[in-house]
Amino acid sequence: MAKDSIRDFSATAGSNTDIQSVNIDENCPASGINNAIRELMVDLKNVSTGAVNLETPAADQLNVDNIRIDGNTISSTDTNGDITLDPNGTGDTIIASGNVGIGTGSPAATAHSHSSVAGGGHIRSSSSSLNNFIDIGTDTGGHGVINIGTAGGNMNFQTAGTERMRIDSSGHIQIQCNNSTGDLLWKEGTSDVWAIKTNGANSHLAFYDDYNNAERMRIANSGEVIIGATTQGASSCLRLDGNGTVMLVRVQNASDGTLRNGILFRNASDSTVGVIQVNNSSTNYATSSDYRLKENVADMTGAIDRVKALAPKRFNFIVDPDRTVDGFLAHEAQAVVPEAITGTKDEVDDDGNPVMQGIDQSKLVPLLCAALKESIAKIETLETEMTALKARVTALEA
């Protein structure tokens, strides 16, 4: 049975256990006080080592001003369960409702640190030399600041013991910086230059659409740039696809001297409608003209009259006043060969800015050729008539 007061203790140590409370009065013998203190020390030892008496656990608890020490546990016995460490009388540290507050009496998170000093760090973890530290706080302007330092002045990020990213003391940013040839991303801190590197025989740099998780652009290890597709060519420099299957533009090498397609232009049906061909010495510009693409074919007539309607001019462009050239005014030529002209006379955009017309003078060649043929036919007719006339004159003279 637990003792309720020191007066219940006797000189026999074996019978003096399980003290609940201590009341010392003037009638308590010295031997009882001695044994009571002995048992109190045993209880305090049980508290410090966690040797809890399961039959009477209350004997293994020490209550001091609303703080309970029970084995290895410190808890509060007041109504709200908060524990405050207050060496300066300002509520420096508080444990409340499962949250720890440092510098605040009302922690709003699991770990909440607050400093009222302008420019002061709120949380700092560092070695004695500050070679390795984490400092989280604000600057003098009240802006959030996170400083992470190492002995070399770098901010290093690692996973599984391998460095994955670094910001060095000069402000350079490296991602996947295992070595100088394996950098994935490099930012030169003193300039606006970014360098992205890949490492490996079959590696390439890909750009993805996050919404569809689909590759939209690739720079292959051969140097080929592919937009809208993922298939790499053996000798391409640039490939542009409209929807992932229709190739719109392709620039290709021709280093062996043969005439190759430098740029291919394709329509929505993936049919080639124009090419720019190159070799070591020349370039050909071609638009689609195969007879199998055409219908309602007829010979051109009246070409001379249409050519006579054209009004060639000599002029200079405003931006180049010292150079006079031959050409046409687009809207005038449009009345004769509309397929050679782009845009509309005096067109402006929604903001009132002029939309200039353009001309493809090669579209005039068929008309000029037809007019020339008509002229040749007339010349040949006149030549025939002239020969016959000369023969008649010669006969008359004879």
C-alpha positions in Angstrom: 0.0 0.0 0.0 1.4 3.4 -1.0 2.4 5.7 1.8 0.6 9.1 2.0 3.0 11.0 4.2 6.4 10.7 5.7 4.9 9.9 9.1 3.9 6.5 7.6 7.5 5.5 7.1 9.5 3.6 9.7 13.2 2.7 10.3 12.8 -0.5 8.3 13.8 0.3 4.7 12.1 -2.7 3.2 8.6 -1.5 4.2 9.0 2.0 2.9 8.0 2.1 -0.8 5.5 3.7 -3.2 5.4 7.2 -1.8 2.6 9.4 -3.2 3.0 12.6 -1.3 5.2 14.0 1.4 3.9 15.8 4.5 6.5 16.5 7.0 5.3 17.5 10.4 7.0 18.1 13.8 6.2 14.6 15.0 8.1 12.7 12.2 11.1 10.8 13.6 14.5 11.4 11.9 14.6 7.8 10.7 11.3 8.2 8.8 12.6 11.4 7.1 15.8 9.5 6.1 13.9 6.6 4.6 11.4 8.9 2.9 14.2 10.8 1.2 15.8 7.4 0.2 12.6 6.3 -1.5 12.2 9.7 -3.2 15.7 9.3 -4.7 14.7 5.9 -6.0 11.6 7.4 -7.6 13.7 10.1 -9.2 16.1 7.5 -10.5 13.2 5.6 -12.0 12.1 8.8 -13.7 15.5 9.5 -15.2 16.0 5.9 -16.5 12.4 5.3 -17.6 12.0 2.4 -15.2 8.3 2.8 -14.8 6.5 0.8 -12.1 3.4 -0.5 -14.0 1.5 -1.4 -10.9 1.9 2.2 -9.5 3.1 4.4 -12.4 2.4 7.6 -10.5 5.4 6.9 -8.4 7.6 7.2 -11.5 6.4 10.8 -12.3 7.8 14.1 -11.1 5.5 17.1 -11.2 7.1 20.5 -10.9 5.0 23.7 -11.6 2.8 22.1 -14.3 5.6 20.1 -15.9 5.6 16.3 -15.6 8.8 14.2 -16.0 7.8 10.6 -16.6 10.6 8.3 -17.7 12.0 9.9 -20.9 8.9 12.1 -21.4 8.4 15.8 -20.5 4.8 17.0 -20.7 2.6 19.8 -19.3 -0.1 19.3 -16.7 -1.9 22.6 -17.2 -5.2 22.9 -19.1 -3.8 23.8 -22.6 -0.9 21.5 -22.6 1.7 24.1 -23.7 5.3 24.1 -22.6 7.2 27.4 -22.6 11.0 27.8 -22.3 11.3 31.4 -21.1 14.8 32.3 -19.9 14.5 35.9 -20.8 10.9 36.4 -19.8 9.8 37.0 -23.4 8.5 33.6 -24.4 11.4 32.6 -26.5 10.4 29.0 -27.2 7.0 27.4 -26.9 5.6 23.9 -27.6 1.8 24.3 -28.2 -0.7 21.9 -29.8 2.1 19.9 -31.3 3.8 22.9 -32.9 7.2 24.4 -31.9 7.5 28.1 -31.9 10.8 30.0 -31.6 10.5 33.7 -31.1 6.7 33.5 -31.2 4.1 32.5 -28.7 1.6 31.3 -31.3 3.3 28.8 -33.6 1.3 28.5 -36.9 3.2 25.5 -38.2 5.0 22.4 -37.0 8.2 24.5 -36.8 7.6 28.3 -36.7 10.6 30.7 -36.2 10.2 34.4 -36.1 12.6 37.3 -35.7 11.6 41.0 -35.3 15.1 42.2 -36.1 15.3 43.8 -39.6 17.7 41.8 -41.8 18.0 39.1 -39.1 18.1 35.4 -40.0 15.2 33.4 -38.6 16.8 30.0 -38.8 20.5 29.2 -39.0 22.4 26.0 -38.9 26.2 26.3 -39.2 29.6 25.0 -38.2 31.9 27.1 -36.1 33.7 28.5 -39.1 30.4 29.1 -41.1 31.9 27.1 -44.0 28.8 25.0 -44.0 25.6 26.8 -43.1 21.9 27.3 -43.8 20.5 30.7 -43.1 16.8 31.4 -43.6 15.5 34.9 -42.9 14.9 38.3 -44.4 17.2 41.1 -45.7 17.0 44.7 -44.6 14.2 45.3 -47.1 12.1 42.5 -45.6 12.6 40.2 -48.6 12.9 36.5 -48.1 16.4 35.1 -48.2 17.8 31.6 -48.2 21.6 31.2 -47.9 23.3 27.9 -48.3 27.1 27.8 -48.1 29.9 25.3 -48.2 33.6 25.4 -47.7 34.1 26.2 -51.4 31.5 28.9 -51.4 29.1 26.8 -53.5 25.5 25.8 -53.0 25.4 22.1 -53.8 22.3 19.8 -54.2 22.8 16.1 -54.0 20.7 12.9 -54.3 22.0 9.5 -53.3 25.4 11.0 -52.6 25.8 12.4 -56.1 25.8 16.1 -56.9 22.9 17.0 -59.2 22.9 20.9 -59.2 25.3 23.6 -58.1 25.3 27.4 -57.8 28.9 28.5 -57.3 30.3 31.5 -55.6 30.3 33.5 -58.9 26.6 32.9 -59.5 27.1 30.2 -62.1 24.3 27.6 -62.2 25.0 24.0 -63.1 22.5 21.1 -63.3 23.7 17.5 -63.4 27.3 18.7 -63.0 29.0 15.4 -62.4 32.0 16.6 -64.5 33.0 19.2 -67.0 31.6 17.2 -69.9 28.4 16.0 -68.3 26.7 19.4 -67.5 23.1 19.5 -68.5 22.6 23.2 -67.9 25.2 25.9 -67.3 24.5 29.6 -66.6 27.4 32.1 -66.9 26.7 34.4 -64.0 28.3 37.5 -65.6 26.5 37.3 -68.9 23.2 36.2 -70.5 24.7 33.0 -72.0 23.2 29.6 -71.2 24.9 26.4 -72.2 23.0 23.1 -72.4 25.1 20.0 -72.8 24.3 16.3 -73.4 26.7 13.5 -72.9 26.6 10.2 -74.8 26.8 8.7 -78.3 23.0 8.6 -78.7 22.0 11.6 -76.6 19.9 14.5 -77.8 18.3 17.6 -76.3 14.5 17.5 -76.2 11.9 20.1 -75.5 8.5 18.9 -74.2 5.0 20.2 -74.1 4.1 19.7 -70.4 0.3 19.7 -71.0 0.4 16.8 -73.5 3.8 15.4 -72.3 4.9 15.2 -75.9 8.2 16.1 -77.5 7.9 19.2 -79.7 11.5 20.0 -80.6 14.8 18.1 -80.6 18.5 19.0 -81.2 20.2 15.7 -82.1 23.8 14.9 -81.3 24.5 15.2 -85.1 23.5 18.9 -84.9 20.2 18.4 -86.7 17.3 20.6 -85.3 13.9 18.9 -85.5 10.7 20.8 -84.8 7.4 19.0 -84.7 8.9 15.5 -85.2 11.3 13.1 -83.6 12.8 11.2 -86.5 16.4 12.1 -87.2 17.9 12.2 -90.7 21.3 11.1 -91.8 22.3 14.4 -93.3 19.6 17.0 -92.3 20.5 20.3 -90.7 16.9 21.5 -90.0 13.5 19.8 -90.2 10.2 21.6 -89.5 7.0 19.6 -89.4 3.6 21.2 -89.3 1.7 18.6 -87.2 4.2 15.9 -86.4 3.7 14.0 -89.7 3.7 16.7 -92.4 7.2 18.0 -93.2 7.1 21.7 -94.1 10.7 22.7 -94.3 13.9 20.6 -94.4 17.5 21.9 -94.8 19.9 19.2 -95.9 23.6 19.0 -96.5 25.0 18.6 -100.0 28.7 18.3 -99.2 29.4 15.6 -101.8 28.6 18.0 -104.7 25.3 16.4 -105.9 22.2 18.5 -106.2 20.1 17.9 -103.2 16.9 19.3 -101.6 18.0 22.0 -99.3 14.5 23.1 -98.2 11.3 21.3 -99.0 7.9 23.0 -98.8 4.9 20.8 -98.2 1.2 21.3 -98.0 -1.3 19.9 -95.5 -1.5 16.7 -97.6 2.2 16.2 -97.1 2.8 16.8 -100.8 5.9 18.7 -101.9 4.9 22.1 -103.5 8.3 23.7 -103.7 12.0 23.0 -103.1 15.3 24.9 -102.8 18.0 22.6 -104.2 21.7 23.1 -103.5 25.0 21.7 -104.4 28.6 22.9 -104.0 28.2 25.6 -106.6 24.5 26.5 -107.3 21.0 26.8 -106.0 17.7 26.0 -107.8 14.4 27.4 -106.7 11.4 25.3 -107.9 7.7 25.2 -107.5 5.5 22.2 -108.2 4.8 21.9 -112.0 4.2 18.2 -112.8 1.5 17.7 -115.4 -0.1 15.1 -113.2 -1.0 17.9 -110.8 -2.9 19.9 -113.4 -6.1 19.8 -115.4 -8.0 22.0 -117.9 -4.7 22.7 -119.7 -5.0 25.0 -122.7 -2.6 27.1 -124.9 -2.3 30.7 -124.0 -3.7 33.3 -126.4 -3.8 37.1 -126.4 -0.4 37.2 -124.6 0.8 40.2 -126.6 -2.1 42.3 -125.6 -1.7 41.4 -121.9 2.1 42.2 -122.1 1.2 45.5 -123.6 -1.0 46.1 -120.5 2.0 45.7 -118.2 3.7 48.9 -117.2 7.4 48.4 -116.3 8.9 51.2 -114.3 12.3 52.4 -113.2 12.5 53.6 -109.5 14.4 53.4 -106.3 13.2 52.2 -102.9 12.8 54.8 -100.2 15.3 53.1 -98.0 17.8 52.9 -100.8 17.7 56.2 -102.6 20.9 55.9 -104.5 20.0 52.7 -106.3 17.7 52.7 -109.3 16.1 49.4 -110.4 13.7 48.0 -113.0 10.4 46.6 -111.9 6.7 47.0 -111.5 4.2 48.6 -109.2 2.4 45.6 -107.6 -1.1 46.8 -107.9 -0.6 47.6 -111.6 0.8 44.2 -112.4 -1.9 42.6 -110.3 -4.5 43.6 -112.9 -2.7 41.6 -115.5 -1.0 38.7 -113.6 -2.8 38.5 -110.2 -1.1 35.2 -109.3 2.3 37.1 -109.2 1.1 39.5 -106.5 0.5 39.2 -102.7 -1.7 41.5 -100.7 -4.1 44.2 -101.6 -3.6 47.8 -102.7 -3.6 50.2 -99.8 -4.2 47.4 -97.2 -3.7 48.2 -93.5 -3.8 46.0 -90.4 -6.1 46.4 -87.4 -3.8 49.1 -85.9 -3.8 51.1 -89.1 -0.2 50.1 -90.1 0.3 49.5 -93.9 0.5 45.9 -95.1 2.8 46.1 -98.1 2.2 44.2 -101.4 4.8 41.9 -102.9 5.5 40.4 -106.3 7.0 37.2 -107.6 8.3 38.3 -110.9 9.0 34.7 -112.0 5.2 34.4 -112.4 5.4 36.8 -115.4 7.6 34.5 -117.4 4.8 32.3 -118.8 3.0 35.4 -120.1 6.2 36.9 -121.6 7.0 33.6 -123.2 3.6 33.4 -124.8 3.8 36.9 -126.0 7.2 36.2 -127.5 5.9 33.2 -129.3 3.0 35.2 -130.7 5.5 37.8 -131.8 7.8 35.1 -133.4 4.8 33.7 -135.3 3.9 37.1 -136.7 7.6 37.7 -137.6 7.8 34.3 -139.4 4.5 35.1 -141.3 6.0 38.4 -142.4 9.2 36.8 -143.4 7.3 34.3 -145.5 5.3 37.0 -147.1 8.5 39.1 -147.7 10.2 36.2 -149.4 7.2 35.6 -151.7 7.1 39.3 -152.5 10.8 39.5 -153.3 10.3 36.5 -155.7 7.5 38.3 -157.5 9.5 41.5 -157.8 12.5 39.6 -159.2 10.3 37.9 -161.7 8.8 41.2 -162.9 12.2 42.8 -163.3 13.4 39.9 -165.4 
